[in-house]
C-alpha cells in the first residue's frame, strides 16, 4: 500500500509586446501594430491519494487506488492593446475538485504467463487563456477528464529466453483540452471530446547467449467526437470539425526492431548493436483551414525511418578504472526528420524544425 498528500502552488506572469508591420496595397505604406500579452496568475492544488494491492489467492491479485484533488485558479489579464483593437482587462477565479480511481485485476495462469485488466480515470484542472489576445477568444476552459480501459498479458517463456508482452487500450476523453491557433498572434485552449483505441506488442528474445533480439509495434486510432472551431466565414460561429481534425504529434503506427551480438574477450566485451524504428505521418496542428493553419498539410511529418548502429568495447580494465569505447552511427538512411513545425499561414509562411542528419561519432567512457 501507499498513501500521501500532495500540495502545489505556482505564481506566473508574462509581459510580451509583439511588433508587427502589415504592408498595405501598393507596397508604399504599412500598418504598424504592437499588441501586448500581459497577465499574472496563481494556481494552487491539494490532493489526497492512496493505493493498495491485495493477494486474494496465489494466482489472483487486486489493486485499488483513489485520489481526491482540489484546484484553485486565479488570473488577471490586462492588455492595454490587443490584436483586435482596444484593451483587454479580464479577471477570472475558479475552483475545481475531482475524485479519480483505478482498479486492476491480475491473474497468474502459471509462473510464466499473467493476464490483467485495468480501468482508471484521470483529471486535469480547468483554467484560463492568459495568452488569448483576441476579444473573441475563449477566456476560460473546463477540466479535462479521461476514462481508460486496458487488457493485456505478460509472459516469460522458454526458460526466460523469450518475453512477449501485449496490451489493448481504449481511452475516452471528456472536455479534452486542445490548443488552438486563433489567427496570427493569438492562441487559446478549448474543450473537445475524443477517444483513443489501440494496441501495443513487444518481444524480447535471446536464442543464444551471445545474441539478443527485440521488437515492438504500436498502433493508435484517435478520433474526435467534438472539435469546436470558428467558422472561416464567421469567427463568432463555432463549427464541429471532428471529422477533419488531426491529433498533433501522434503517429498511427510505430515500429521498432533491434538486436545485439556480444563477443567475450580476454580483456573485455565487444558488442555490436543495431536498431531500426519507423513512425507514420504526423501533423503538427489539428486543422487545415483558411483561418487555422492552411499550411498544416505542407509542413507535416511524412513519417520517419531511422537506422542506427553501435560497436562498443566495454569492461576494459585500465589501472583503477574501467574503459568503454564506442563507434556509433545515427540516422544512417539520412532521413529528413521533421521534429516540429509552426504555421503562420495567415501571413503566408510556415517553418519546420529538422532533426540531425546522418552522423558518425566516437565515445569514450571512464568508470572510476
C-alpha positions as CSV (number, residue, x, y, z in Angstrom):
1,X,0.0,0.0,0.0
2,X,1.0,3.6,-0.5
3,X,-0.6,6.9,0.6
4,X,0.2,10.5,0.5
5,X,-0.6,14.2,0.5
6,X,0.3,16.4,-2.5
7,X,0.5,20.2,-2.4
8,X,1.4,22.6,-5.2
9,X,1.5,26.4,-5.6
10,X,2.6,28.3,-8.7
11,X,2.7,32.0,-9.5
12,X,3.1,33.1,-13.1
13,X,3.4,36.4,-15.0
14,X,4.2,37.4,-18.6
15,X,4.6,40.7,-20.3
16,X,5.3,40.3,-24.0
17,X,5.0,43.0,-26.7
18,X,4.8,42.0,-30.4
19,X,5.8,44.4,-33.2
20,X,4.0,43.8,-36.5
21,X,4.1,45.6,-39.8
22,X,1.4,44.8,-42.4
23,X,2.2,46.2,-45.9
24,X,-0.7,48.0,-47.4
25,X,-1.9,47.8,-51.0
26,X,0.8,49.1,-53.4
27,X,3.7,48.4,-51.0
28,X,4.4,52.1,-50.4
29,X,3.0,52.2,-46.8
30,X,2.4,49.8,-43.9
31,X,0.4,49.5,-40.8
32,X,2.3,49.2,-37.5
33,X,0.8,47.3,-34.6
34,X,2.1,46.4,-31.2
35,X,-0.3,44.1,-29.4
36,X,0.6,43.1,-25.8
37,X,0.3,39.9,-23.8
38,X,0.1,40.9,-20.2
39,X,-1.2,38.7,-17.4
40,X,-0.4,37.3,-14.0
41,X,-2.0,34.4,-12.0
42,X,-1.8,31.9,-9.2
43,X,-2.5,28.2,-9.2
44,X,-3.0,26.0,-6.1
45,X,-3.6,22.3,-5.9
46,X,-4.1,20.0,-3.0
47,X,-4.6,16.2,-3.3
48,X,-5.0,13.2,-1.1
49,X,-4.2,9.8,-2.6
50,X,-3.8,6.1,-1.8
51,X,-3.4,2.7,-3.4
52,X,-3.5,-0.8,-2.0
53,X,-2.7,-4.2,-3.6
54,X,-4.2,-7.4,-2.1
55,X,-3.1,-11.0,-2.9
56,X,-6.6,-12.6,-2.9
57,X,-5.1,-16.0,-3.7
58,X,-1.9,-17.4,-5.1
59,X,-2.7,-16.5,-8.8
60,X,-5.1,-13.5,-8.2
61,X,-4.0,-10.0,-7.2
62,X,-6.3,-7.0,-6.8
63,X,-5.2,-3.3,-6.8
64,X,-7.4,-0.3,-5.9
65,X,-6.4,3.3,-5.9
66,X,-8.1,6.7,-5.4
67,X,-7.2,10.4,-5.4
68,X,-9.2,13.4,-4.4
69,X,-8.0,16.8,-5.8
70,X,-8.9,20.4,-5.2
71,X,-7.6,23.1,-7.5
72,X,-7.8,26.9,-7.3
73,X,-7.0,29.1,-10.3
74,X,-6.8,32.9,-10.4
75,X,-5.8,35.2,-13.3
76,X,-5.8,38.8,-14.3
77,X,-5.3,39.7,-17.9
78,X,-4.5,43.4,-18.6
79,X,-3.6,44.0,-22.3
80,X,-3.5,47.8,-23.0
81,X,-3.6,47.0,-26.8
82,X,-5.0,43.7,-28.2
83,X,-4.8,42.3,-31.7
84,X,-8.5,43.0,-32.2
85,X,-8.0,46.6,-31.2
86,X,-8.8,48.3,-27.9
87,X,-7.8,47.0,-24.4
88,X,-8.5,43.7,-22.7
89,X,-9.0,43.8,-19.0
90,X,-10.3,40.4,-17.7
91,X,-10.2,38.6,-14.4
92,X,-11.0,35.1,-13.6
93,X,-11.2,32.9,-10.5
94,X,-12.3,29.2,-10.4
95,X,-12.3,26.2,-8.1
96,X,-12.3,22.6,-9.3
97,X,-12.5,19.3,-7.4
98,X,-12.3,15.7,-8.7
99,X,-12.3,12.2,-7.4
100,X,-10.3,9.7,-9.6
101,X,-9.8,6.0,-9.1
102,X,-8.1,3.0,-10.7
103,X,-8.6,-0.8,-10.3
104,X,-6.5,-3.7,-11.7
105,X,-7.1,-7.4,-11.6
106,X,-4.1,-9.6,-12.3
107,X,-4.2,-13.4,-12.7
108,X,-1.2,-15.6,-13.0
109,X,-2.1,-18.7,-15.0
110,X,1.4,-20.0,-14.5
111,X,4.8,-18.7,-13.3
112,X,5.5,-17.8,-16.9
113,X,2.2,-16.2,-18.0
114,X,0.0,-13.5,-16.5
115,X,-3.1,-11.5,-17.7
116,X,-4.6,-8.3,-16.4
117,X,-7.5,-6.0,-16.8
118,X,-7.4,-2.4,-15.7
119,X,-9.8,0.6,-15.5
120,X,-8.7,4.1,-14.5
121,X,-9.8,7.6,-14.5
122,X,-7.8,10.8,-14.7
123,X,-8.3,14.6,-14.5
124,X,-6.7,17.8,-15.5
125,X,-7.7,21.1,-13.9
126,X,-9.5,23.7,-15.9
127,X,-8.0,27.2,-16.3
128,X,-7.7,30.4,-18.2
129,X,-6.3,31.5,-21.5
130,X,-3.9,34.2,-20.4
131,X,-2.3,34.4,-23.9
132,X,-5.5,34.8,-25.8
133,X,-5.3,38.3,-27.3
134,X,-8.5,38.4,-29.4
135,X,-11.7,39.6,-27.8
136,X,-13.5,36.7,-29.5
137,X,-11.1,34.0,-28.0
138,X,-12.5,32.0,-25.1
139,X,-11.1,33.2,-21.7
140,X,-11.8,30.0,-19.7
141,X,-11.8,26.3,-20.3
142,X,-13.2,23.4,-18.4
143,X,-11.4,20.5,-16.6
144,X,-10.4,17.5,-18.7
145,X,-11.5,14.0,-17.7
146,X,-10.4,10.7,-19.0
147,X,-11.5,7.1,-18.5
148,X,-9.1,4.4,-19.7
149,X,-9.7,0.6,-20.2
150,X,-6.8,-1.8,-20.7
151,X,-6.5,-5.6,-21.3
152,X,-3.1,-7.2,-21.5
153,X,-0.7,-10.1,-20.8
154,X,2.9,-10.6,-19.8
155,X,4.9,-13.7,-20.4
156,X,8.5,-15.1,-19.8
157,X,8.8,-18.3,-21.9
158,X,11.4,-20.9,-22.8
159,X,13.4,-20.5,-19.5
160,X,13.1,-16.7,-19.8
161,X,14.7,-16.7,-23.2
162,X,11.5,-15.3,-24.8
163,X,9.4,-12.5,-23.4
164,X,6.2,-11.4,-25.1
165,X,4.0,-8.6,-23.7
166,X,0.9,-7.2,-25.2
167,X,-2.0,-4.8,-24.4
168,X,-5.1,-3.3,-25.9
169,X,-6.4,0.0,-24.7
170,X,-9.4,2.3,-25.1
171,X,-9.4,5.8,-23.6
172,X,-12.4,8.2,-23.6
173,X,-11.7,11.9,-23.1
174,X,-14.4,14.3,-22.0
175,X,-13.7,18.1,-22.3
176,X,-10.2,17.3,-23.8
177,X,-8.1,20.4,-23.6
178,X,-6.8,21.2,-27.1
179,X,-4.6,24.1,-28.1
180,X,-5.9,26.1,-31.0
181,X,-4.1,28.7,-33.1
182,X,-6.6,31.5,-33.5
183,X,-5.2,33.9,-36.1
184,X,-1.8,35.5,-36.4
185,X,-0.7,36.2,-32.8
186,X,-3.3,34.6,-30.7
187,X,-3.7,31.1,-29.2
188,X,-6.2,29.6,-26.9
189,X,-7.3,26.3,-25.3
190,X,-10.8,25.0,-26.0
191,X,-12.6,21.8,-24.8
192,X,-13.2,19.0,-27.2
193,X,-14.1,15.3,-26.8
194,X,-12.2,12.3,-28.2
195,X,-11.4,8.6,-27.8
196,X,-8.2,6.7,-28.3
197,X,-8.1,3.0,-29.3
198,X,-5.0,1.0,-30.0
199,X,-2.7,-1.8,-29.1
200,X,1.0,-2.5,-28.2
201,X,3.0,-5.6,-28.6
202,X,6.7,-6.1,-27.6
203,X,9.0,-9.1,-27.9
204,X,12.5,-9.8,-26.4
205,X,14.3,-13.0,-27.4
206,X,17.7,-14.5,-26.6
207,X,18.1,-17.5,-28.9
208,X,21.8,-17.8,-27.9
209,X,23.8,-16.3,-25.0
210,X,25.6,-14.0,-27.4
211,X,22.6,-12.9,-29.5
212,X,19.7,-10.7,-28.3
213,X,16.7,-9.6,-30.4
214,X,13.9,-7.2,-29.6
215,X,10.9,-5.8,-31.5
216,X,7.8,-3.8,-30.8
217,X,4.8,-2.4,-32.6
218,X,2.2,0.1,-31.6
219,X,-1.0,1.3,-33.2
220,X,-3.4,4.0,-32.1
221,X,-6.5,5.3,-33.8
222,X,-7.5,8.6,-32.1
223,X,-10.9,10.1,-33.1
224,X,-12.5,13.4,-32.1
225,X,-16.2,13.3,-31.3
226,X,-16.4,17.1,-30.9
227,X,-13.8,19.7,-32.1
228,X,-15.2,23.2,-32.0
229,X,-13.5,25.9,-34.1
230,X,-14.5,29.2,-35.5
231,X,-16.1,29.2,-39.0
232,X,-13.7,30.8,-41.5
233,X,-16.5,33.0,-42.8
234,X,-17.9,33.9,-39.4
235,X,-15.4,34.0,-36.4
236,X,-18.3,34.2,-33.9
237,X,-19.8,30.9,-35.1
238,X,-18.3,27.6,-33.8
239,X,-18.5,24.6,-36.1
240,X,-17.7,20.9,-35.2
241,X,-14.6,19.8,-37.2
242,X,-14.3,16.4,-35.6
243,X,-14.1,14.5,-38.9
244,X,-11.3,16.8,-40.2
245,X,-9.2,17.4,-37.1
246,X,-5.9,15.7,-36.5
247,X,-4.1,14.8,-33.3
248,X,-0.9,16.8,-33.3
249,X,2.3,14.8,-33.0
250,X,0.5,11.4,-32.8
251,X,1.5,8.8,-35.4
252,X,-0.9,6.0,-36.0
253,X,1.9,3.4,-36.3
254,X,5.2,3.0,-34.6
255,X,7.6,0.0,-35.1
256,X,11.0,-0.9,-33.7
257,X,13.4,-3.7,-34.5
258,X,16.7,-4.2,-32.8
259,X,19.4,-6.7,-32.0
260,X,22.8,-7.1,-30.4
261,X,25.7,-9.6,-30.6
262,X,28.3,-10.0,-27.9
263,X,31.8,-11.4,-28.3
264,X,33.6,-12.1,-25.0
265,X,37.3,-11.2,-25.0
266,X,40.1,-11.8,-22.5
267,X,40.2,-8.1,-21.7
268,X,36.6,-7.1,-22.1
269,X,33.5,-7.4,-24.3
270,X,32.8,-6.5,-27.9
271,X,29.1,-5.7,-28.6
272,X,27.6,-4.8,-31.9
273,X,24.1,-3.2,-31.7
274,X,21.7,-2.2,-34.5
275,X,18.3,-0.5,-34.3
276,X,15.6,0.4,-36.8
277,X,12.5,2.4,-36.0
278,X,9.6,3.6,-38.1
279,X,6.7,6.0,-37.3
280,X,3.9,7.0,-39.7
281,X,3.0,10.6,-40.6
282,X,2.2,13.2,-38.0
283,X,0.5,16.6,-38.2
284,X,1.8,19.5,-36.0
285,X,-1.6,21.2,-35.9
286,X,-5.1,19.9,-35.6
287,X,-6.8,21.7,-38.6
288,X,-6.0,22.9,-42.1
289,X,-8.5,25.7,-42.6
290,X,-8.0,29.2,-44.2
291,X,-8.2,30.7,-40.7
292,X,-6.4,27.8,-38.9
293,X,-3.0,26.7,-40.2
294,X,-3.7,26.5,-44.0
295,X,-0.1,25.2,-44.5
296,X,-0.5,22.4,-42.0
297,X,-0.5,19.6,-44.6
298,X,2.6,21.1,-46.3
299,X,4.7,21.1,-43.2
300,X,3.5,17.8,-41.7
301,X,6.0,15.0,-40.8
302,X,5.6,12.4,-43.7
303,X,6.9,9.6,-41.4
304,X,10.3,8.6,-40.2
305,X,12.7,5.7,-41.0
306,X,15.6,5.7,-38.6
307,X,18.6,3.3,-38.7
308,X,21.4,3.3,-36.2
309,X,24.3,1.1,-35.1
310,X,26.9,1.0,-32.4
311,X,30.1,-1.0,-31.9
312,X,31.3,-1.0,-28.2
313,X,34.3,-2.3,-26.5
314,X,33.5,-2.4,-22.8
315,X,34.7,-3.7,-19.4
316,X,38.3,-2.9,-20.2
317,X,40.4,-2.6,-17.1
318,X,42.9,0.3,-17.3
319,X,44.6,0.6,-14.0
320,X,42.0,1.5,-11.3
321,X,39.4,2.5,-14.0
322,X,37.2,0.7,-16.5
323,X,37.1,1.9,-20.1
324,X,34.3,1.7,-22.7
325,X,35.0,2.9,-26.2
326,X,32.2,3.1,-28.9
327,X,31.9,3.9,-32.5
328,X,28.3,4.8,-33.5
329,X,26.3,5.9,-36.5
330,X,22.8,7.6,-36.3
331,X,20.2,8.2,-39.0
332,X,22.2,6.1,-41.4
333,X,19.5,6.4,-44.0
334,X,19.9,10.2,-43.8
335,X,16.2,10.7,-43.3
336,X,15.0,14.3,-43.2
337,X,13.5,14.2,-39.7
338,X,10.8,16.8,-39.1
339,X,10.6,17.2,-35.4
340,X,8.2,20.1,-35.2
341,X,6.6,22.8,-37.3
342,X,4.9,26.2,-36.9
343,X,2.3,27.6,-39.4
344,X,1.8,31.3,-39.7
345,X,-0.4,30.6,-42.7
346,X,-2.4,33.8,-42.5
347,X,0.9,35.6,-43.0
348,X,1.8,33.4,-46.0
349,X,4.7,31.4,-44.5
350,X,5.5,28.4,-42.2
351,X,8.6,26.8,-40.7
352,X,9.8,23.3,-39.9
353,X,12.5,22.2,-37.4
354,X,14.6,19.3,-38.6
355,X,16.5,16.7,-36.6
356,X,20.1,15.7,-37.1
357,X,21.2,14.3,-40.5
358,X,23.4,11.2,-40.8
359,X,26.2,11.4,-38.4
360,X,29.1,9.3,-37.0
361,X,30.8,9.6,-33.7
362,X,33.2,8.1,-31.1
363,X,32.5,7.9,-27.4
364,X,35.0,7.2,-24.6
365,X,33.8,6.5,-21.0
366,X,35.8,6.0,-17.9
367,X,34.3,4.5,-14.8
368,X,36.4,5.4,-11.7
